Amino acid sequence: MDSISTSGIILFAFKLLYLLVSVVVTIFVIKSFWKSWVAYVRAAFFAKQKYALLELRIPKGITKSPLAMEVFITSLFQPGGEGDLIGKYWDGSVRSWFSLELVSIDGSVRFFIWTKEKFKDMIETQLYSQFPDIEIADVTDKDYARAIPFDPDSYQYWGCEFVKSGPSHVPIKTYTAYKLHEDPKEEFKIDPITPVIEFLGSLRKGEQAWIQICIRAHGKDKKKPKTWFEKVDWKHEANEDLKKRMKRDVKIDKEKPVNPNTMSLSKGEKEAVDAIEQNLSKIPFDCGIRAMYLAKTSAFRPTTIAGLSGSFRQYGAQNLNGFKASKVPGVKYPWQDLKGKKVLSQKKSLFGKYKARAFFYEQFIPTGYSGTPFVMTTEELATVYHFPGDVSKTPTLSRITAKKAEPPANLPI
């Protein structure tokens, strides 16, 4: 009897194990198929798109504050594109993204915008509305990034990605903190982008430094904690943080009243709360910032790496946020990569991702570790990407020699 009972238990256990294995394998197969399917349709969608690279040539004497650039960047908020479930998972459509680029080639500093071709006219119109004196050139066929091959025998490479050092909703030190929204005279301006321009302009012949800021409209992409399907945007985490900072989450005990002095905010705390609330009033973008330094072997300088990795320090503030370099090629211990193949592979991955302007969708990212997007608002973006006035004395900053002039109103017809 005991033998029969034991056999029955063993048989039941095997059946249960078989059932569990079957369920797990089925789920694994379905998930693998679904991931492969999404990758296929998105890759097909990506291959159909046409893109353009626009070079922005700025004139001497430009005096507009970064607020003008913020107004332009607002036009890049394009939340559509994914469509419904059929559009997302049958057609492979995704939200459009753009790349704002600051580049130094042999010390010559240039501004670029990479975009889908269908947005080209819109971008030109919006830029001219804010900066009527600039020139915009389509240089798609002369893409500086695609002109350089990955050739370790002839070039040295280094790269990194910049991420916010704190939570996304906490802003960096923006142009309003530097009073640039008040349009001060050039001699009184303290423009945080000037150190970046000066660094890029200091490069020598044979050196190149590229900075790209990939952006797309922010959406409800994050799963709400303690829920199954509810999605939230960046404001959820921001509001929870504000409650803590403003001490609104403190439980009041009637028997032990809270000292009012402990509930009041210090000056620094209040400034941080005000900055977060101001940031929440702005339009948000998902962002990824990537930088590359490459040079012919004979021109390569390790000091340029330090300059590039530290070029965003001035955007940081102790009580707010800042940037730090991430995804830097390298290994923790030398014996992890004795032949240097792992580090070389990391450099190749960063280089490939830069050239593809890929950040948000893994199907569009060459093999290697993917990026980590964070949120930046229009005000933050306009701080790190805007046209400097004449306060920037960099002689190699590419400028138009003269402003465009409007034709006289009394020309004969």
C-alpha positions as CSV (number, residue, x, y, z in Angstrom):
1,M,0.0,0.0,0.0
2,D,2.8,2.3,0.9
3,S,4.6,1.4,-2.3
4,I,1.5,2.3,-4.4
5,S,1.1,5.6,-2.5
6,T,4.8,6.5,-3.1
7,S,4.6,5.6,-6.8
8,G,1.5,7.8,-7.1
9,I,3.2,10.7,-5.5
10,I,6.2,10.4,-7.7
11,L,4.1,10.1,-10.8
12,F,2.1,13.2,-9.8
13,A,5.3,15.1,-9.2
14,F,6.6,14.2,-12.6
15,K,3.3,15.3,-14.3
16,L,3.4,18.5,-12.4
17,L,7.0,19.1,-13.3
18,Y,6.2,18.3,-17.0
19,L,3.3,20.8,-16.9
20,L,5.4,23.5,-15.4
21,V,8.2,23.0,-17.9
22,S,5.7,23.0,-20.7
23,V,4.2,26.3,-19.5
24,V,7.6,27.9,-19.0
25,V,8.9,26.7,-22.4
26,T,5.7,27.9,-24.1
27,I,5.9,31.4,-22.5
28,F,9.6,31.6,-23.5
29,V,8.9,30.6,-27.1
30,I,6.0,33.2,-27.3
31,K,8.2,36.0,-25.8
32,S,11.1,35.1,-28.1
33,F,8.8,35.1,-31.1
34,W,7.2,38.4,-30.1
35,K,10.5,40.1,-29.6
36,S,11.8,38.8,-32.9
37,W,8.6,39.9,-34.6
38,V,8.8,43.4,-33.2
39,A,12.5,43.6,-34.2
40,Y,11.6,42.6,-37.7
41,V,8.8,45.0,-38.3
42,R,10.6,47.9,-36.7
43,A,13.7,47.2,-38.7
44,A,11.6,47.1,-41.9
45,F,10.0,50.4,-40.9
46,F,13.4,52.0,-40.2
47,A,14.8,50.9,-43.6
48,K,11.9,52.7,-45.4
49,Q,12.6,56.1,-43.8
50,K,14.5,58.9,-45.4
51,Y,16.7,61.2,-43.3
52,A,18.3,64.5,-43.7
53,L,21.3,66.2,-42.1
54,L,21.0,70.0,-41.9
55,E,24.0,72.3,-41.1
56,L,23.1,75.6,-39.3
57,R,25.4,78.4,-40.1
58,I,25.1,81.3,-37.7
59,P,25.9,85.0,-38.4
60,K,28.1,87.3,-36.5
61,G,26.3,89.6,-34.1
62,I,23.6,87.1,-33.2
63,T,22.0,88.4,-30.0
64,K,19.0,86.3,-29.3
65,S,18.8,84.5,-25.9
66,P,18.4,80.7,-25.6
67,L,14.7,81.4,-25.2
68,A,14.5,81.6,-29.0
69,M,16.1,78.2,-29.3
70,E,13.6,76.8,-26.7
71,V,10.7,78.1,-28.8
72,F,12.2,76.2,-31.8
73,I,12.8,73.0,-29.8
74,T,9.2,73.0,-28.8
75,S,8.3,72.4,-32.4
76,L,10.3,69.1,-32.3
77,F,7.8,67.7,-29.8
78,Q,6.2,65.1,-32.1
79,P,4.3,62.6,-29.9
80,G,2.6,61.0,-32.8
81,G,4.1,58.4,-35.2
82,E,3.4,55.2,-33.2
83,G,-0.2,55.0,-34.2
84,D,-2.6,52.4,-32.8
85,L,-1.7,48.7,-31.9
86,I,-1.7,47.8,-35.6
87,G,0.7,50.7,-36.4
88,K,3.0,49.7,-33.6
89,Y,3.1,46.0,-33.9
90,W,2.3,45.3,-37.6
91,D,3.8,48.3,-39.4
92,G,6.6,48.8,-36.8
93,S,6.0,52.5,-36.5
94,V,7.7,54.4,-33.7
95,R,7.8,58.0,-32.4
96,S,10.1,60.2,-34.4
97,W,13.3,61.3,-32.9
98,F,15.8,64.0,-33.8
99,S,19.5,64.6,-33.1
100,L,20.9,68.0,-32.2
101,E,24.7,68.0,-32.9
102,L,27.7,70.1,-32.0
103,V,30.8,69.1,-33.9
104,S,34.5,70.0,-34.2
105,I,36.4,69.0,-37.3
106,D,40.1,70.0,-37.1
107,G,39.0,72.7,-34.6
108,S,36.2,74.1,-36.9
109,V,33.0,74.2,-34.8
110,R,29.7,73.5,-36.5
111,F,26.0,73.0,-35.6
112,F,23.8,70.2,-37.1
113,I,20.3,68.8,-36.9
114,W,19.6,65.2,-38.0
115,T,15.9,64.6,-38.8
116,K,13.5,62.6,-40.9
117,E,13.2,64.1,-44.3
118,K,9.5,64.8,-43.9
119,F,10.3,67.3,-41.0
120,K,12.9,69.2,-43.0
121,D,10.6,72.0,-44.2
122,M,9.1,72.4,-40.8
123,I,12.5,72.7,-39.1
124,E,13.7,75.2,-41.6
125,T,10.5,77.3,-41.2
126,Q,10.7,77.2,-37.4
127,L,14.4,78.1,-37.3
128,Y,14.0,81.0,-39.7
129,S,11.1,82.3,-37.7
130,Q,13.4,82.6,-34.7
131,F,16.7,83.2,-36.4
132,P,16.0,84.9,-39.8
133,D,19.7,85.6,-40.4
134,I,21.0,82.1,-40.3
135,E,21.7,79.9,-43.2
136,I,20.6,76.2,-43.4
137,A,22.3,73.8,-45.7
138,D,21.3,70.2,-46.5
139,V,24.5,68.2,-46.2
140,T,23.0,64.8,-46.1
141,D,25.3,63.6,-48.9
142,K,28.3,64.9,-46.9
143,D,27.5,63.5,-43.5
144,Y,30.6,64.1,-41.4
145,A,30.0,61.0,-39.3
146,R,29.7,58.6,-42.2
147,A,32.8,60.1,-43.8
148,I,35.0,58.5,-41.1
149,P,35.4,54.7,-41.1
150,F,36.1,52.5,-38.0
151,D,39.7,51.9,-38.8
152,P,41.8,51.2,-35.6
153,D,45.0,51.0,-37.7
154,S,44.6,54.7,-38.7
155,Y,42.5,56.3,-36.0
156,Q,42.2,56.3,-32.2
157,Y,38.7,56.4,-30.8
158,W,37.1,57.3,-27.5
159,G,33.5,57.9,-26.5
160,C,31.0,58.1,-23.7
161,E,27.3,58.8,-23.0
162,F,26.3,61.6,-20.6
163,V,23.5,60.9,-18.1
164,K,22.0,63.1,-15.4
165,S,23.7,62.5,-12.1
166,G,20.3,62.6,-10.3
167,P,16.6,61.9,-11.0
168,S,15.4,63.0,-14.4
169,H,12.8,65.4,-13.1
170,V,15.4,67.5,-11.2
171,P,16.7,70.2,-13.6
172,I,20.2,71.1,-14.4
173,K,21.4,74.7,-14.0
174,T,19.6,76.3,-17.0
175,Y,20.1,79.5,-18.9
176,T,17.5,81.3,-16.7
177,A,19.8,80.8,-13.7
178,Y,22.5,82.5,-15.8
179,K,20.0,85.4,-16.5
180,L,20.3,84.9,-20.2
181,H,16.5,85.1,-20.6
182,E,16.9,88.8,-19.7
183,D,19.0,89.4,-22.8
184,P,22.0,91.2,-21.1
185,K,24.6,93.0,-23.2
186,E,27.2,90.7,-24.7
187,E,30.0,91.9,-22.4
188,F,27.9,91.0,-19.3
189,K,26.8,87.5,-20.5
190,I,27.9,84.4,-18.8
191,D,26.9,81.7,-21.3
192,P,27.3,78.1,-20.1
193,I,27.7,76.8,-23.7
194,T,30.9,79.0,-24.2
195,P,33.2,76.5,-22.5
196,V,31.9,73.7,-24.8
197,I,32.5,75.9,-27.8
198,E,36.0,76.9,-26.6
199,F,36.9,73.3,-26.0
200,L,35.7,72.2,-29.5
201,G,37.6,75.1,-31.0
202,S,40.8,74.1,-29.3
203,L,41.1,70.8,-31.3
204,R,44.0,70.6,-33.7
205,K,44.3,69.3,-37.3
206,G,43.6,65.6,-37.5
207,E,41.2,65.7,-34.4
208,Q,37.4,65.5,-34.3
209,A,35.0,65.7,-31.5
210,W,31.3,65.0,-31.9
211,I,28.4,65.6,-29.5
212,Q,24.9,64.5,-30.3
213,I,21.7,65.0,-28.2
214,C,19.0,62.5,-29.4
215,I,15.5,63.6,-28.4
216,R,12.0,62.3,-28.8
217,A,8.6,63.4,-27.3
218,H,8.3,62.0,-23.8
219,G,5.3,59.7,-23.1
220,K,3.7,57.4,-20.6
221,D,6.2,54.6,-21.1
222,K,7.0,53.6,-17.5
223,K,5.0,51.1,-15.5
224,K,3.4,52.6,-12.3
225,P,4.8,51.0,-9.2
226,K,2.5,48.4,-7.6
227,T,0.3,48.1,-10.7
228,W,0.2,45.6,-13.5
229,F,-0.6,47.7,-16.6
230,E,-1.0,51.3,-15.6
231,K,1.7,53.5,-17.3
232,V,2.9,56.9,-16.0
233,D,5.2,59.7,-17.2
234,W,8.0,61.6,-15.4
235,K,5.5,63.7,-13.4
236,H,4.6,60.7,-11.2
237,E,8.1,60.4,-9.8
238,A,8.5,64.1,-9.6
239,N,5.3,64.7,-7.6
240,E,6.3,61.9,-5.2
241,D,9.7,63.6,-4.8
242,L,8.1,67.0,-4.2
243,K,6.0,65.5,-1.4
244,K,9.1,64.4,0.4
245,R,11.0,67.6,-0.3
246,M,8.1,69.7,1.0
247,K,7.6,67.3,3.9
248,R,4.0,66.7,3.0
249,D,4.4,63.0,3.5
250,V,5.1,63.4,7.2
251,K,2.5,61.7,9.3
252,I,1.0,63.9,12.0
253,D,0.8,62.3,15.4
254,K,-1.8,64.1,17.6
255,E,-0.1,62.9,20.8
256,K,3.3,64.1,19.6
257,P,2.8,67.4,17.6
258,V,5.5,68.1,15.0
259,N,7.7,71.1,15.7
260,P,6.8,73.7,13.0
261,N,10.5,74.6,12.6
262,T,11.3,71.1,11.3
263,M,8.6,71.5,8.6
264,S,10.0,74.7,7.1
265,L,12.3,74.5,4.1
266,S,15.8,75.9,4.0
267,K,16.7,78.4,1.3
268,G,18.5,75.7,-0.7
269,E,15.5,73.3,-0.3
270,K,13.1,75.9,-1.4
271,E,15.2,76.8,-4.5
272,A,15.3,73.1,-5.5
273,V,11.5,72.8,-5.1
274,D,10.9,75.9,-7.1
275,A,13.2,74.7,-9.8
276,I,11.5,71.3,-10.0
277,E,8.0,72.9,-10.2
278,Q,9.3,75.3,-12.9
279,N,10.7,72.3,-14.8
280,L,7.4,70.5,-14.6
281,S,5.7,73.4,-16.4
282,K,8.0,72.8,-19.5
283,I,7.6,70.3,-22.4
284,P,9.5,67.1,-21.7
285,F,11.7,65.0,-24.1
286,D,13.3,61.6,-23.7
287,C,17.0,62.3,-24.3
288,G,20.3,60.6,-24.8
289,I,23.6,62.4,-25.1
290,R,26.6,60.7,-26.7
291,A,30.1,62.1,-27.4
292,M,32.9,60.8,-29.6
293,Y,36.5,61.8,-29.9
294,L,38.5,60.4,-32.8
295,A,41.8,61.4,-34.3
296,K,44.5,60.1,-36.6
297,T,47.0,58.1,-34.6
298,S,49.7,60.8,-35.0
299,A,47.3,63.6,-33.8
300,F,45.7,61.7,-30.9
301,R,45.9,63.5,-27.5
302,P,44.8,61.9,-24.2
303,T,44.2,65.4,-22.8
304,T,41.4,65.9,-25.3
305,I,39.5,63.0,-23.7
306,A,39.5,64.8,-20.3
307,G,38.3,68.0,-22.0
308,L,35.4,66.2,-23.7
309,S,34.3,64.2,-20.6
310,G,34.3,67.4,-18.5
311,S,32.7,69.7,-21.1
312,F,29.3,69.5,-19.4
313,R,30.3,70.3,-15.8
314,Q,29.1,73.9,-15.9
315,Y,25.5,72.8,-16.2
316,G,25.6,71.2,-12.8
317,A,24.4,72.7,-9.4
318,Q,24.9,71.3,-5.9
319,N,21.3,71.4,-5.0
320,L,19.9,70.5,-8.4
321,N,21.3,68.2,-11.1
322,G,24.2,67.8,-13.4
323,F,25.8,65.4,-15.9
324,K,28.2,62.6,-15.6
325,A,30.0,60.5,-18.2
326,S,28.7,57.0,-18.5
327,K,29.3,53.9,-20.7
328,V,33.0,54.8,-21.0
329,P,34.9,52.1,-22.9
330,G,37.1,50.1,-20.5
331,V,37.3,47.2,-18.1
332,K,37.7,47.2,-14.3
333,Y,40.8,45.0,-14.2
334,P,43.5,44.6,-16.9
335,W,43.3,40.8,-17.0
336,Q,39.6,41.1,-18.1
337,D,40.8,42.3,-21.6
338,L,44.4,41.3,-22.1
339,K,44.3,41.6,-25.9
340,G,42.1,44.8,-25.9
341,K,39.4,43.2,-28.0
342,K,36.6,43.9,-25.5
343,V,37.4,47.7,-25.2
344,L,37.8,47.9,-29.0
345,S,34.4,46.3,-29.3
346,Q,32.9,48.8,-26.9
347,K,34.4,51.7,-28.9
348,K,33.1,50.3,-32.2
349,S,29.6,50.0,-30.6
350,L,29.6,53.6,-29.5
351,F,30.9,54.7,-32.9
352,G,28.2,52.7,-34.7
353,K,25.4,54.0,-32.5
354,Y,26.6,57.6,-33.1
355,K,26.6,57.2,-36.8
356,A,23.1,55.6,-36.8
357,R,21.8,58.4,-34.4
358,A,20.3,55.5,-32.5
359,F,19.3,55.6,-28.9
360,F,15.7,54.7,-28.1
361,Y,14.8,51.5,-29.9
362,E,17.1,48.5,-29.6
363,Q,16.2,47.4,-33.1
364,F,18.0,50.5,-34.4
365,I,21.1,50.2,-32.2
366,P,24.1,48.2,-33.5
367,T,25.3,45.3,-31.3
368,G,26.4,46.3,-27.9
369,Y,25.0,47.8,-24.7
370,S,22.0,50.1,-25.3
371,G,21.6,53.6,-24.1
372,T,19.8,54.9,-21.0
373,P,17.4,57.7,-21.9
374,F,16.5,60.3,-19.4
375,V,14.1,63.3,-19.4
376,M,15.1,66.9,-20.3
377,T,12.7,69.8,-20.8
378,T,12.8,72.4,-23.6
379,E,14.5,74.8,-21.2
380,E,17.3,72.3,-20.3
381,L,17.8,71.4,-24.0
382,A,18.0,75.1,-25.0
383,T,20.7,75.5,-22.4
384,V,23.0,72.8,-23.8
385,Y,22.2,73.5,-27.4
386,H,21.8,77.1,-28.6
387,F,23.7,79.6,-30.7
388,P,26.2,81.6,-28.7
389,G,26.4,85.3,-29.2
390,D,29.6,87.3,-29.7
391,V,30.5,86.5,-26.1
392,S,32.1,83.4,-27.6
393,K,35.3,84.6,-29.2
394,T,36.3,81.2,-30.6
395,P,37.9,82.1,-33.9
396,T,37.1,78.7,-35.4
397,L,33.3,78.8,-34.7
398,S,31.8,78.6,-38.1
399,R,30.0,81.9,-38.7
400,I,28.5,83.6,-41.8
401,T,30.6,86.7,-42.6
402,A,27.6,89.0,-42.9
403,K,23.9,88.9,-42.1
404,K,21.4,88.5,-44.9
405,A,19.9,91.7,-46.0
406,E,16.2,92.2,-47.0
407,P,15.7,93.6,-50.5
408,P,14.7,97.3,-50.6
409,A,11.0,97.8,-50.5
410,N,11.0,100.3,-53.5
411,L,12.5,97.9,-56.1
412,P,10.9,98.5,-59.5
413,I,8.6,95.7,-60.6
